[in-house]
């Protein structure tokens, strides 16, 4: 992705410091970002790692896929229930990955990049299992109707765990395309940290895109069980473009850009001017992502068509910030974007993300936005995104944080089975299907487990909110609401709160410049293998290239799932943490650190950067 150079970053900063924007607020964006990631831990299905922040959750869904002869253990529960809906889950992973790609340096500064990558990997590992053949994808585990008849913990599930798939005879271009987008975006996010894993994700992404495009059809026509809960109102056309755009981002292969340009009109990308961005409707995301190509000075022979995409992106941004000649997104009296009565916060989250990245793209280009109601500078767009995040975190008429666990006042009766029932570690006895309704769903008591980071559905159109477990339209949290907000909060955490005492104009700080992408790019190679006592061993060689553009004087690596000896790094007292070896005190830009380790069968170890310093 295009990034500012240090010189241009300074120039843009000076230019934008003078911009008018909303009043600063002393919000703890960094803490909210950390909680946002914690919510994804609470939604995990399958065998949970021993080291985890959410201690009240236990293992669940051990046999998912067993009756169909496929391993579908893992992934995420969708919301307050225990169905694993592949379509919104894939969108959430796409948005988490986009956040990492845009705000990687900010996440490093918050010491949460590794957790963000873990959240992505938990989803992508599941998608790899679910994609059992090139033209087969398992897209749902559990049935919404039967699941909703029970109020029980995930660890006690007694409802059917039926699995559903799409294939050439029963196509589902929306979910296949979205899963392709998720894997492509994740492959780029992991490229510098685990190149072998990134290659694997990209291979599956390409196959899934081909599947989605070759066997076109609506997934909710093939799967009636999904229609009631996640129907595809916008059709599959947007997901085909979305997947192609992300494959272009991940590969740089203009074949995918050519696909988008050739099919832009037919598939609606240049024709749809929209005022929402969601798990169902991807057009605004496509349009903003393609705008970046032009704003970064690219486009070439495709520029004319890309300008049509950009015009639609500008319509969306202008509509959100209330400068679209009256054709705006509705807002509550308190200033919150209001798109739908049911789980409106998901639209607030996704719109805020697009506004944030568009503001940064615009700032990097040195341009401004021309809305029907006047010229808008990047700082103003970011200020509006900030106002939405501030509303979410408590700056609203009720002084209520709609992120659970953040601030002094937040929803305590969340429509979420696991949060409302005491943990399996507190109450060992099984809580039965109907027992949960009697004892906990209808209980006036607060949730015994605080679901940190959960973004509930939010207030009504008049800023009112009823903190009641039965208020599922407004009190239920979802993956799709949380994922985009994680990126927004990481970005805002790096933004100065105020330019000085008595000055309510916050200084605009452009996105962190890191032209080389991640600090280290890891390339894994298997150099030898042998058999000893019936056990197969592999010798792995890893080169870690300094790609941050500056000398690295300190690095902390997290090396997971290592089963043998390792050379070229020094172990620390912390489990699975490693630093430079004694003979390396400085890694110059472009230089490589060589690491060798022995692995007992299985996949390679997972290496990621936890912290580093330059100088």
URZIVEN-V719001 format. One record per pair of residues at least 24 apart in sequence whose C-alpha atoms are under 7 Angstrom apart, sorted by the first residue. I is the first residue (numbers start at 1). J is the second residue. Records with the same first field share a line. If there is no record, write none. Layout:
I = J, J
This chain:
2 = 296
3 = 513, 514, 515
4 = 364, 513
5 = 513, 515
6 = 513
9 = 510
12 = 363, 366
13 = 508, 509, 510
16 = 379, 508
17 = 507, 508
19 = 379
20 = 380, 505
21 = 379, 380, 383, 505
22 = 383, 505
23 = 504, 505
24 = 497, 498, 504, 505, 506
25 = 497
26 = 497
29 = 489, 490, 492, 493
30 = 110, 489, 490, 493
32 = 406, 453, 489
33 = 486, 489, 490
34 = 112
35 = 452, 453
36 = 453, 454, 482, 486
37 = 116, 453, 486
38 = 452, 453
39 = 451, 452, 453, 454
40 = 119
43 = 76, 77
44 = 74, 75, 76, 77
45 = 74, 75, 76, 77
46 = 73, 74
56 = 423, 425
57 = 423
58 = 155
59 = 155
60 = 154, 155
64 = 141, 161
65 = 163
71 = 129
72 = 126, 129, 130
74 = 126
75 = 122, 123, 126
76 = 123
78 = 478, 479
79 = 476, 477, 478, 479
80 = 415, 416, 417, 476, 477
81 = 148, 416, 417
82 = 147, 154
83 = 141, 142, 143, 144
84 = 140, 141, 142
85 = 139, 140, 141
86 = 139, 140, 175
87 = 175, 178
88 = 279, 480
89 = 479
90 = 178, 179, 182
91 = 178, 182, 279, 480
92 = 479, 480, 483
93 = 120, 123, 182
94 = 181, 182, 185
95 = 483, 484
96 = 120, 483, 484, 487
97 = 185, 186, 189
98 = 185
99 = 487
100 = 189
101 = 189
103 = 487, 490, 491
105 = 512
106 = 490, 491, 494, 512
107 = 490
108 = 611
111 = 610
114 = 608, 610
124 = 183
134 = 207, 208
135 = 167, 168, 211
136 = 165, 166, 167
137 = 165, 166, 167
138 = 164, 165, 166
139 = 164, 165
140 = 164, 165
143 = 225
150 = 433, 434
151 = 417, 433, 434, 436, 437
152 = 417, 431, 432, 433, 436
153 = 417, 418, 421
154 = 418
156 = 430, 431
168 = 215
170 = 222
171 = 215, 216, 217, 218, 219, 222
172 = 212, 216, 217, 218, 219, 222
173 = 212, 213, 216, 217, 218, 219, 236
174 = 218, 219, 236, 239
175 = 219
176 = 208, 209, 212
177 = 208, 209, 212, 239, 240, 243
178 = 239, 243
180 = 205, 206, 208, 209, 243
181 = 205, 242, 243, 246, 247
184 = 246, 247, 250
185 = 246, 250
187 = 250
188 = 250
192 = 518, 520, 521, 522
193 = 521, 522, 607, 608
194 = 522, 523, 606, 607
195 = 522, 523, 524
196 = 524
209 = 243
213 = 240
232 = 280
233 = 280
234 = 280, 281
237 = 267, 268
238 = 267, 269, 281, 282, 283
239 = 282
242 = 282, 286
261 = 302, 305
269 = 309
270 = 308, 309
273 = 312, 315
274 = 316
275 = 316, 319, 329
276 = 347
277 = 347, 350, 351
278 = 347, 350
279 = 480
284 = 313, 316
285 = 354
287 = 312, 313
288 = 313, 354, 358
292 = 361
295 = 361, 362, 365
296 = 365
317 = 355
318 = 371
321 = 381, 384
323 = 371, 372, 373
324 = 371, 372, 373
325 = 372, 373
332 = 461, 462, 463
333 = 462, 463
334 = 396, 397, 463
336 = 388, 391
338 = 461
341 = 460
342 = 457, 473, 474
343 = 457, 458, 473, 474
344 = 457, 458
345 = 456, 457, 458, 481
346 = 480, 481
349 = 481, 484, 485
350 = 484
352 = 385, 388, 488
353 = 484, 485, 487, 488
355 = 381, 382, 385
356 = 382, 385, 488
360 = 510, 511
379 = 508
397 = 463
402 = 455, 456, 458
403 = 453, 454, 455, 456
404 = 451, 452, 453, 454, 455
405 = 450, 451, 452, 453
411 = 467
412 = 446, 447, 467
413 = 446, 447, 467, 468, 469
414 = 469, 475, 476
415 = 469, 470, 472, 475, 476
416 = 476
419 = 447, 448, 449, 450, 451
420 = 447, 448, 449
421 = 448
422 = 448, 449
441 = 469
454 = 482
455 = 481, 482
514 = 548
515 = 548, 549
516 = 547, 548, 549
517 = 547, 548
518 = 547, 548
519 = 546, 547, 548
520 = 544, 545, 546, 547, 548
521 = 545, 546, 547
536 = 600, 601
537 = 598, 599, 600, 601
538 = 598, 599, 600, 601
539 = 597, 598, 599
540 = 596, 597, 598
541 = 595, 596, 597
542 = 594, 595, 596
543 = 592, 593, 594, 595
544 = 592, 593, 594
545 = 590, 591, 592, 593
546 = 587, 588, 589, 590, 591, 592
547 = 589, 590
548 = 589
549 = 589
550 = 588, 589, 614
551 = 586, 587, 588, 589, 614, 615
552 = 586, 587, 588, 613, 614, 615
553 = 585, 586, 587, 613, 614, 615
554 = 612, 613
555 = 579, 580, 611, 612, 613
556 = 609, 610, 611, 612
557 = 607, 608, 609, 610
558 = 607, 608, 609, 610
559 = 605, 606, 607, 608
560 = 605, 606, 607
561 = 605, 606
562 = 599, 605
563 = 599, 600
564 = 597, 598, 599, 600
565 = 597, 598
566 = 596, 597, 598
567 = 595, 596, 597
568 = 594, 595, 596
569 = 595
